[in-house]
Amino acid sequence: MGRPEMILQKKQLFLVAQSSVIPHDLFSLKEQAIFDVRQKGWRGPAASERVLGVGKGLHNSRSLKGLQTGRETRKIFLVKFLQKQKYNLNKILGKLDFNLVQGNGPSGICLSYLLSGYTPYFKRHSLHPHPILQRKLEEAPEVSVLDQDLEYLSEGLEGRSQSPVALLFDTLQRPDTDFGGTAESVLTWWHEPDRAIPHLVLGRNAPGGAWHSIEGSMITLSRGEWMGLPDLPFKEWLKQKRRGLRNNRATAEDIAQYYQHYVMKKGLQKNFRCGTVVTSVRKVSAESISNHTQKDLQEDSGSLWNSNEKSTEVFQVDGFFKTVEGDKEPFSIYAENVVLATGTYDNPTWLGVKGENLSYVHHQLSALEEAVKNNSVGIMSDPVLIVGAGLTAADAILFAHHCNIPVIHVFRRRVTDPGLIFNQLPKMMYPEYHKVHQMMKEQTAACAGPYERYISLPEHHVLSFGKDKKCIFQDKNGCQKAYKISMALVLTGSNPNLAFLPNDGIDLAVDSEQPVNPKRNPIDVDPFTYECTQEKGLYALGPLAGDNFVRFVQGGALAVASSLLKKANKNPP
């Protein structure tokens, strides 16, 4: 009794899908009603001392502590506890009707959709342009794609992803999109509630995850229709809003709103919990759980801790969420499976040079936007240093150029390096990025060009930042240069924050001697289940597993859902 945390037991899945953006206290009308009930001094279940099943005294047998939000998942978690309290939860929740929008990034949203009983089948009489795949799909059209052999179906597919299942799911949804075609999906979706797997999605903010932290007018790199999720084309949603695509691309604001709409449209909100921060995910033995908790859980014949179960280890997930009162409520959840879908927006990459921690050195584009807003930099100020040769650096250059702010642009690669992202983008589709690429080629320090207030320093790297705002660079020949700058933006990528995992998740990476990196060193997963090879029961999705585009992260969700269905024995006979 009196433990200051929530303990939830979940048989199938706990989904971590938090992205490093500003947390929002997003609460439903029902949650507000719970507070209203408390303030009015009502007694009984409605007068619970904690909201959302999280709070002190959860095991108090005299009163219902930790009233739930009405999510079916939480009913499953605490069903034995609620039965002991002899309260009619459904009756209570019926009086506290709500309509709550919650969610996280596209990986977590897509997986939740698949785990909620939405099942893809091959659409009869449809024709896929890949003849071998068409023949395979025709072999068992009555069997869901989730229940088929994903390795067999994806064999021989080629495309822009290294993941065979990502290519499979993408080509089933958009059969000829890479060739400019508009063929309809060959999938049809059926809702089969009996196949749903109980799960909970945790995240820091609203549906869409990191998309909410991006300036709304920013244009996506991918084509707009590639940003859509299963069974709700993005273009159709956009038409309903009476808006269109710009050069076939969408704004970040539209994408974020679409993901919010998707969660509501598909009825997934009952599985999502926002404003949640996970601080620890680790394997524990059943014996390590408090005797009181273990005894309660063992009374449930379906419990993981039942003596008939073979599994003696589960994941303990600790963290906290912010209440409407601004307090941090700790929680602890025990889960058989954990899926990591945290993305990579958490930790900007640092150069590791002297002076990088000085106040004028920043690692996010928003710092430049804020400086312009506050008139800290302008047309007459010293140049802004931009380090990096990716799309975020290009966005910063375009923003500075638009505001007539002088720029010094430093990057390590040759302008003609085929690995440079600008050399991989079609000019007609991405004119603004090719303008930056042209500036990089034509406006070097050694060769003046037509672009005012911009200097390109290819094949240079930063040696140090000085307190006097002087930055020292070195070229490929060892020659050094010094420039006086007003501020610096180091935009060389970002890495996931996996501090909640033992050893920061390094042991899970392909190279277990180096930190996890979405491009160079992702988490090592089985390509057809996305289960971590080094930790059974732990899964990784999206950039953590090397899938860096929305159109391809969905294949990982398909693989995870297929694997969990098999574990839960919810495959049809």
C-alpha positions in Angstrom: 0.0 0.0 0.0 1.0 3.6 -0.5 3.4 3.1 -3.4 3.7 6.5 -5.2 3.3 5.1 -8.6 1.0 3.3 -11.0 1.6 -0.4 -11.8 0.0 -1.7 -14.9 0.1 -5.2 -16.1 -0.2 -5.7 -19.9 0.0 -9.0 -21.6 1.0 -8.1 -25.1 2.5 -4.7 -25.8 3.7 -1.5 -24.4 4.6 1.0 -27.1 7.1 3.7 -26.5 6.6 6.4 -29.1 7.9 9.6 -27.6 9.7 12.3 -29.6 11.8 15.1 -28.2 9.5 18.1 -28.6 7.9 20.4 -26.1 5.5 18.4 -23.9 1.9 19.6 -23.9 -0.7 18.9 -21.2 -3.3 17.4 -23.5 -6.2 16.2 -21.5 -9.7 15.1 -22.6 -13.0 16.5 -21.6 -13.5 13.3 -19.5 -10.3 14.0 -17.6 -11.4 17.5 -16.9 -14.7 16.1 -15.7 -12.9 13.9 -13.3 -11.3 17.0 -11.7 -14.7 18.7 -11.7 -16.1 15.8 -9.8 -13.3 15.9 -7.2 -13.7 19.6 -6.7 -17.4 19.2 -6.1 -16.7 16.8 -3.3 -18.6 13.9 -4.7 -17.9 10.5 -3.1 -17.4 7.0 -4.5 -15.5 6.1 -7.7 -16.0 9.5 -9.2 -14.2 11.1 -6.3 -10.9 9.4 -7.1 -7.8 11.0 -5.8 -5.8 10.5 -9.0 -6.6 10.7 -12.7 -5.7 8.2 -15.4 -5.0 5.4 -13.0 -1.8 7.0 -12.0 -1.2 8.1 -8.4 -0.5 7.3 -4.9 -2.3 4.6 -3.0 -3.3 2.5 -6.1 -3.5 -0.6 -3.9 -5.7 1.0 -1.3 -8.6 -1.5 -1.0 -11.0 1.0 0.6 -11.4 3.4 -2.3 -10.9 3.5 -6.0 -7.6 5.3 -6.5 -6.5 5.8 -10.0 -9.7 6.3 -11.9 -9.0 5.4 -15.6 -9.7 7.4 -18.7 -12.0 4.8 -20.1 -9.5 3.3 -22.5 -10.1 -0.3 -23.1 -6.4 -1.0 -22.6 -6.6 0.3 -19.1 -9.6 -1.8 -18.4 -7.5 -4.8 -19.3 -4.5 -3.6 -17.2 -6.5 -3.1 -14.0 -9.5 -5.4 -14.5 -8.8 -7.5 -11.4 -8.2 -4.4 -9.3 -11.4 -2.8 -10.5 -13.4 -6.0 -9.9 -12.1 -6.0 -6.3 -13.4 -2.5 -5.8 -16.8 -3.6 -7.0 -17.4 -0.5 -9.0 -19.1 -0.4 -12.4 -16.5 1.3 -14.5 -18.6 1.3 -17.7 -21.4 3.1 -15.8 -19.0 5.7 -14.5 -17.4 6.3 -17.9 -20.8 6.6 -19.6 -21.4 9.7 -17.5 -18.0 11.1 -18.4 -18.3 11.1 -22.2 -15.2 12.5 -24.0 -13.6 12.9 -27.4 -9.8 12.9 -26.9 -7.2 13.3 -29.6 -3.9 11.7 -28.6 -1.0 10.2 -30.5 2.6 10.4 -31.5 4.6 9.9 -34.7 3.6 8.0 -37.9 5.3 4.8 -36.8 3.3 4.5 -33.6 0.1 5.6 -35.2 0.4 3.0 -38.0 1.3 0.2 -35.6 -1.7 1.1 -33.3 -3.9 0.9 -36.4 -2.8 -2.6 -37.2 -3.0 -3.7 -33.6 -6.5 -2.4 -33.3 -7.9 -5.1 -35.5 -7.6 -3.4 -38.9 -6.5 -6.1 -41.2 -5.2 -5.8 -44.8 -6.3 -8.3 -47.5 -5.4 -8.5 -51.2 -8.3 -6.9 -53.1 -9.8 -9.4 -55.4 -9.6 -8.7 -59.1 -7.0 -6.0 -58.6 -3.8 -6.1 -60.7 -0.4 -5.3 -59.3 2.3 -4.2 -61.9 4.8 -6.6 -60.4 3.8 -10.0 -62.0 5.6 -12.2 -59.5 4.1 -10.4 -56.5 0.7 -10.6 -58.2 1.0 -14.3 -58.5 1.9 -14.7 -54.9 -1.0 -12.5 -53.7 -3.4 -14.6 -55.8 -2.3 -17.8 -54.1 -4.2 -17.0 -50.8 -6.4 -13.9 -51.2 -8.5 -15.0 -48.3 -5.5 -14.9 -45.9 -4.6 -11.5 -44.5 -1.2 -10.1 -45.4 -0.5 -10.0 -41.7 -0.8 -13.8 -41.6 1.2 -14.6 -44.7 4.9 -15.2 -45.0 6.3 -11.7 -45.3 9.7 -13.0 -46.4 8.2 -14.9 -49.2 6.0 -12.0 -50.4 8.8 -9.5 -50.3 11.4 -11.7 -52.0 12.8 -10.0 -55.2 11.3 -6.6 -54.6 13.6 -3.6 -55.2 13.2 0.1 -54.4 14.4 3.0 -52.3 14.6 1.1 -49.0 16.9 -1.6 -47.7 14.0 -3.2 -45.8 12.2 -5.9 -47.7 9.0 -5.6 -45.7 9.1 -1.8 -46.1 9.2 -2.3 -49.8 6.4 -4.8 -49.7 4.0 -2.7 -47.8 4.8 0.4 -49.8 4.3 -1.3 -53.1 1.0 -2.8 -51.9 -0.3 0.6 -51.0 1.3 2.6 -53.9 2.0 0.0 -56.6 3.8 2.2 -59.2 4.4 5.5 -57.4 8.2 5.5 -58.0 7.5 5.6 -61.8 5.1 8.5 -61.5 2.0 6.3 -61.6 -1.2 6.7 -59.7 -2.4 3.1 -59.5 -4.7 2.4 -56.6 -3.7 0.3 -53.6 -4.2 -3.5 -54.1 -5.2 -3.8 -50.4 -8.6 -3.7 -48.8 -9.0 -3.2 -45.1 -11.4 -5.1 -42.8 -11.9 -4.3 -39.1 -11.7 -7.5 -37.1 -12.0 -6.4 -33.4 -11.5 -10.0 -32.2 -8.0 -9.8 -33.5 -7.1 -6.6 -31.7 -4.1 -6.7 -29.4 -4.2 -4.6 -26.2 -1.6 -1.9 -26.4 -0.8 1.6 -25.1 1.1 4.3 -27.0 3.0 6.8 -24.9 4.4 10.0 -26.2 5.2 13.6 -25.3 2.8 15.5 -27.5 0.0 15.3 -29.9 -0.5 12.9 -32.9 2.4 13.4 -35.4 5.2 13.5 -32.9 8.1 15.7 -34.1 6.0 17.1 -37.0 4.5 19.5 -34.4 7.9 21.0 -33.7 8.6 21.9 -37.3 7.7 25.3 -38.5 4.3 24.9 -40.2 5.2 26.4 -43.6 8.1 24.1 -44.1 7.7 21.9 -47.2 8.2 18.1 -46.9 11.0 16.4 -48.8 8.8 13.5 -49.7 5.8 13.8 -52.1 2.6 14.6 -50.3 0.9 11.4 -51.1 3.8 9.4 -49.5 3.1 11.0 -46.1 -0.3 9.2 -45.8 -1.1 6.3 -43.6 -3.1 3.1 -44.4 -6.7 3.4 -45.7 -6.8 7.2 -45.6 -5.0 8.8 -48.5 -3.4 12.2 -47.6 -4.6 13.8 -50.9 -8.2 12.9 -50.1 -7.9 14.5 -46.7 -6.3 17.6 -48.2 -9.1 17.9 -50.7 -11.6 18.0 -47.9 -9.7 20.9 -46.5 -9.9 22.6 -49.9 -6.1 22.8 -50.1 -3.7 21.4 -52.5 -0.1 20.3 -52.7 2.8 22.6 -53.6 5.0 20.9 -56.3 3.4 17.6 -55.1 4.7 18.3 -51.6 2.9 19.2 -48.3 3.5 21.6 -45.5 4.5 20.4 -42.0 1.4 22.0 -40.6 -0.9 19.9 -42.9 1.0 16.7 -42.1 0.7 17.3 -38.4 -3.0 18.0 -38.7 -3.5 14.9 -40.9 -2.0 12.6 -38.3 -4.2 14.1 -35.6 -7.2 13.5 -37.8 -6.1 10.0 -38.6 -6.1 8.9 -35.0 -9.6 10.3 -34.4 -11.0 9.0 -37.7 -9.8 5.4 -37.1 -10.8 5.4 -33.4 -7.3 4.9 -32.1 -7.4 7.6 -29.4 -8.3 5.1 -26.7 -4.8 3.6 -27.0 -2.8 6.8 -26.8 -1.5 8.8 -23.9 0.2 12.1 -24.4 2.4 14.2 -22.1 4.3 11.1 -21.1 8.0 10.8 -20.6 9.7 7.4 -20.3 12.8 7.4 -18.1 13.6 3.7 -18.0 13.0 0.5 -19.9 14.6 -2.6 -18.5 14.1 -6.4 -18.1 13.2 -7.6 -14.7 12.4 -11.0 -13.2 9.0 -11.8 -11.8 10.7 -12.3 -8.4 11.9 -8.7 -8.4 8.3 -7.4 -8.4 6.9 -6.5 -5.0 5.2 -9.5 -3.3 2.0 -7.5 -3.0 1.8 -6.7 -6.7 2.9 -10.2 -7.7 0.1 -11.7 -5.6 -2.5 -9.5 -7.1 -1.4 -10.2 -10.6 -1.2 -14.0 -10.0 -4.8 -14.0 -9.1 -5.6 -13.2 -12.7 -5.5 -16.6 -14.5 -4.2 -14.8 -17.6 -1.4 -13.0 -15.9 2.2 -13.1 -17.1 3.1 -14.1 -13.6 0.9 -17.1 -13.5 2.8 -20.2 -12.3 1.9 -22.0 -15.6 3.6 -19.3 -17.7 7.1 -20.1 -18.9 8.2 -16.5 -19.1 10.0 -15.3 -16.0 11.1 -11.9 -17.3 9.2 -8.9 -18.4 10.0 -5.3 -19.2 9.6 -2.7 -16.5 8.9 0.7 -18.0 9.2 3.7 -15.7 8.4 7.4 -16.3 6.1 10.2 -15.5 3.4 12.4 -17.0 2.4 15.9 -16.2 -1.0 16.5 -14.7 -3.3 19.4 -15.5 -2.0 20.9 -12.2 1.5 20.8 -13.5 2.7 18.0 -11.3 4.8 15.0 -12.4 3.0 11.8 -11.7 5.4 8.7 -11.8 4.2 5.5 -13.3 5.6 2.0 -13.7 4.3 -0.5 -16.3 5.1 -4.1 -16.8 4.9 -5.4 -20.3 5.8 -8.5 -22.2 6.8 -6.6 -25.4 8.1 -3.1 -25.9 8.2 -1.3 -29.2 10.6 1.6 -29.6 9.4 4.2 -32.1 11.1 7.3 -30.7 12.4 8.8 -33.9 15.7 10.7 -34.1 14.7 14.3 -33.3 16.0 14.1 -29.8 19.7 15.0 -29.7 21.3 17.3 -32.3 24.7 16.1 -33.3 27.6 18.1 -31.9 31.0 18.7 -33.5 32.9 18.1 -30.3 35.2 21.1 -30.8 36.4 23.8 -28.3 33.9 26.5 -27.5 30.8 24.6 -28.9 29.0 25.2 -25.6 29.2 29.0 -25.9 25.9 30.8 -25.9 26.1 32.0 -29.5 26.5 28.4 -30.8 23.2 26.6 -31.5 22.1 23.3 -32.8 18.6 24.0 -34.0 17.1 26.0 -36.9 14.6 27.6 -34.5 17.5 29.6 -32.9 17.9 31.5 -36.1 14.2 32.2 -36.4 14.2 33.4 -32.8 17.2 35.7 -33.4 15.6 37.2 -36.4 12.4 37.8 -34.5 14.3 39.5 -31.7 16.4 41.5 -34.2 19.6 39.9 -32.8 20.8 39.4 -36.3 20.1 41.4 -39.5 21.4 42.7 -42.7 24.1 44.7 -41.0 25.3 42.1 -38.5 28.3 39.8 -38.8 27.7 36.7 -40.8 25.7 33.7 -39.4 27.8 30.6 -39.6 25.9 27.5 -40.8 27.6 24.2 -40.5 26.3 21.2 -42.5 25.3 20.1 -45.9 21.9 18.5 -45.4 18.4 19.7 -45.9 18.1 21.4 -42.5 21.2 23.4 -43.2 19.7 24.3 -46.6 16.5 25.4 -44.9 18.6 27.7 -42.7 20.4 29.2 -45.7 17.1 29.8 -47.5 15.7 31.5 -44.4 18.7 33.7 -43.9 18.8 34.6 -47.6 15.2 35.6 -47.5 15.9 37.9 -44.5 19.0 39.3 -46.2 21.3 38.0 -43.4 24.9 37.3 -44.4 25.9 33.7 -44.2 29.2 31.7 -44.1 28.4 28.1 -45.0 30.9 25.4 -43.9 30.8 21.7 -44.8 33.2 18.8 -45.1 32.2 17.3 -48.5 32.9 18.3 -52.1 30.0 20.0 -53.8 30.1 17.3 -56.4 30.1 14.5 -53.9 27.4 12.0 -55.1 26.6 11.3 -51.5 25.5 14.9 -51.0 21.7 15.0 -50.7 21.4 17.8 -53.3 22.9 15.5 -56.0 20.1 13.0 -55.4 17.1 15.2 -55.7 15.2 15.9 -58.9 15.7 19.6 -59.9 12.1 20.1 -61.0 10.6 18.8 -57.8 13.0 20.5 -55.4 13.9 23.9 -57.0 14.7 25.6 -53.7 17.2 23.0 -52.6 18.9 23.1 -56.0 19.2 26.8 -55.6 21.2 26.3 -52.4 23.3 23.7 -54.2 24.0 26.2 -57.0 25.0 28.8 -54.4 27.4 26.3 -52.8 29.1 25.7 -56.1 29.2 29.3 -57.4 29.8 31.4 -54.4 33.0 30.2 -52.7 35.5 32.4 -50.8 38.0 31.9 -53.6 35.5 32.7 -56.4 32.9 35.5 -56.1 29.5 34.7 -57.5 26.2 36.4 -58.1 24.8 35.7 -54.6 25.2 38.5 -52.1 25.8 37.9 -48.5 26.7 34.3 -48.9 30.1 32.5 -48.8 30.6 28.8 -49.3 33.5 26.9 -47.7 33.4 23.3 -49.1 35.8 20.7 -47.7 36.3 22.7 -44.5 35.7 21.9 -40.9 35.4 23.9 -37.7 38.4 23.8 -35.3 37.1 26.0 -32.6 34.7 28.7 -31.5 36.1 31.7 -29.6 34.6 33.7 -26.8 35.1 36.8 -29.0 32.8 35.1 -31.6 35.8 34.3 -33.9 35.5 30.9 -35.5 38.6 29.0 -36.9 38.2 26.7 -39.9 40.6 24.4 -41.6 40.5 23.2 -45.2 41.6 19.8 -46.6 45.2 21.1 -47.0 45.5 22.1 -43.4 45.3 25.8 -44.1 43.4 27.7 -41.4 41.0 30.7 -41.7 39.3 32.8 -39.0 36.0 34.6 -39.4 34.1 36.9 -37.0 30.5 35.7 -36.8 27.3 36.8 -35.0 26.0 33.3 -34.2 26.6 29.7 -35.3 24.2 27.0 -36.3 25.6 23.5 -36.2 23.1 21.5 -38.3 24.8 18.2 -39.0 22.0 15.8 -38.1 20.5 14.4 -34.9 20.6 11.2 -32.9 18.0 9.4 -30.9 17.9 9.9 -27.1 18.0 6.3 -25.8 19.1 7.2 -22.3 16.1 5.3 -20.9 17.7 2.0 -22.1 20.6 0.3 -20.4 23.9 1.6 -21.8 21.9 4.1 -24.0 20.9 1.3 -26.3 24.4 0.8 -27.7 24.3 -2.9 -27.0 21.3 -3.1 -29.4 23.1 -1.5 -32.4 24.5 -3.2 -35.4 27.9 -2.1 -34.2 27.6 -2.5 -30.4 30.7 -0.4 -29.9 29.2 2.8 -31.3 26.1 4.8 -30.4 22.8 4.2 -32.3 22.6 6.3 -35.4 19.7 6.0 -37.9 21.9 6.2 -41.0 25.2 4.7 -40.0 24.4 2.4 -37.0 20.8 1.5 -36.5 19.4 -0.9 -34.0 20.0 -4.5 -35.2 16.6 -6.0 -35.9 15.2 -9.1 -37.6 14.2 -7.8 -41.1 10.9 -9.6 -41.1 9.7 -9.0 -37.5 11.7 -5.9 -36.4 12.5 -7.7 -33.1 15.9 -6.7 -31.7 18.4 -9.5 -32.3 20.0 -8.8 -28.9 16.8 -8.5 -26.8 13.8 -10.7 -27.4 10.5 -8.9 -26.8 12.0 -5.5 -27.7 11.2 -4.1 -31.1 12.4 -1.0 -33.0 10.6 1.0 -35.6 11.2 3.8 -38.0 14.6 5.6 -38.0 15.8 3.6 -35.1 15.7 0.5 -37.4 17.0 2.4 -40.4 13.7 3.4 -42.0 13.9 7.2 -42.4 10.9 8.0 -44.5 7.2 7.8 -43.6 6.3 5.7 -46.6 8.7 3.0 -45.4 8.2 3.1 -41.6 4.8 1.5 -42.2 6.4 -1.7 -43.4 8.1 -2.0 -40.0 4.8 -1.6 -38.3 3.4 -4.4 -40.5 6.3 -6.7 -39.5 5.8 -5.9 -35.8 2.1 -6.4 -35.9 2.5 -9.7 -37.7 5.0 -10.9 -35.1 2.8 -9.9 -32.1 -0.2 -11.5 -33.6 1.7 -14.8 -33.8 2.9 -14.4 -30.2 -0.7 -13.7 -29.1 -2.0 -16.7 -31.0 -4.5 -14.4 -32.8 -3.9 -15.8 -36.2 -6.9 -17.4 -37.8 -6.9 -21.2 -37.8 
